[in-house]
Amino acid sequence: MAYTTSRRLNFGDCDPSGIAYFPSYLNIMVGVCEEFFGALGAPWPEMINHRKIGVPTVTLDVAFKSPGYHGDMMDFTIRVIRVGDSSADLEYEVRVGDRLLWTAKQRLVAISNETHKALPWPDDMRAALTQHLENDDAHDSAA
């Protein structure tokens, strides 16, 4: 089950010509990921400050398809593709209407903020991620 949300491309996210500055996309993506974890019942302030769990990105592959412009309303879709012992693979698709702006594949790893070592997903977080796991057949037919 995919997660969806929207973000406006603001003035500060663009270069002087009004086209999205690509590093801004990554900052926006982090905010969308944080929102996704909140929707899973694992808000980052609680994870980081109380549970001492972080979810750093260990791999990220981004493909830019068309430019975004100041004022565009970007629609984000996040799909959970794989849940490992301590990692999870997410895929992002970002559109403005029917126009595909960019896609990304991201691997997150659960770590202890105290030891900075990988740790298995806590049961509640694993269950929430697994609930959103896309099966290969559904993902392939949606592509």
N, C-alpha and C positions, 0 to 999 in steps of 0.2 A: 504494500500500500504506500504510494508516494505521498510525500509531504509537499504542500504548496504554500507560497507566500509571495508578497509583492513588495518591491522597493522602488522609490522614485530616484532617478539619476539626477542628482543635484548639481548646482553650479560648481561647488568645490570638488566634485568628482570628475570634472572635465578639464581639457586643455583650453587655451585661449580661443580655439576655433569652435568650441562647443561640443567637441567629440569626447567621449569617455576616455579618460586617462587609465590605461589598463591596470596599473597597480591599485587604483581605487576599487576595481572590481573585486580584487582579493580581500580588501578590507570589508567590503559589503558582504562578500561570501562568508567571512568569519562571523559577522553579525547574524546572517541567516542560519548558519550552523548552530550558533548559540541559541537562537530561537527554536530551532528544531529540537535540541536537547531539552529545552524547557517544556516543549510540547510532549516530550517523552516522559516527563515527570522527573527529569534530572537537570534542574536549572544550574547553570555554571557557578553562580555565587555559592550555592550550597555545596556543589561538588568540590570546588576549589578551596573554600574557606573552612568547611565543616568536615567533609569526607576526605579532604586532602588528595583528590584525584584530579589529574589533568588529562587532556586529550590532544596532545600535539599532533600536527600533521607530519607524517614521515615521507609521504610521496604525494605529488600533485602534478597532474597533467592537464593543461588548459589548452583548448583550441578556440581561437577567435574566428567567428564566421562572418559577422557584419558589424558595422560600427553602431554604438549607442550614442544618443544625442541628449544634451541637456533637456530635462523635462520628461524624458521617456519613463513610462511606468514599466519596470522590468518584472516579469513573472518568473519566479524560481520554482523549479521542481527538484526535489531531492529524492533519490531512490537509494535504499540500502541494498547493496548487491551481495555482500558477504559479511558474516560475523565470525571472526576467529576467536581464539582463546583470549587474546588481549587486544585485537585489532578489529577494525570495521572498515569496509570499503563503501564509499558513497559516490554516487554520480549526480551531477548537477546539470540541469538544462535551463538556460536563461533565454527568455523570449520577450519581445515586445509585440503583442498581437501574434500574428503568424510568422513573424520574422525571428529567426534564430540568431541570437547575438553571440553566445558562447556556450561551451560545454566544459565540464571539468570532471576528472576522476581523482578522488582524494582517499588516502588511507590514513586513518586516525589510529593512535595506539593509546590505550588506557595506561597511565603511569601513576606511581605514587609521587606526590609532590614533596614527600620527605626524603625518599631515596633516589628519585629520578630514574627508577627502573620500571620496566613493564610489569603490569599486574593483571591477573584475569579480571574480566568484566565482573562487577558485582552482579548477583543474581537478578536484581530488579532492573538494572540497566541492560543486561543481556536479554531479558524477557522483552523489554520495550523495543530494543533494536530488532530482535528476531520477529516481533509482531509486524514490523515494517519491511521485513525482508522480501524482496521480489524474487519470485521463482524464475528460472531461466526461460521457460516457455512464455510466460507473460511478458517478460522484458523483451525477448526477441520479437514477439508479435507487435509490440508497441513501437519498435524502432523503424 
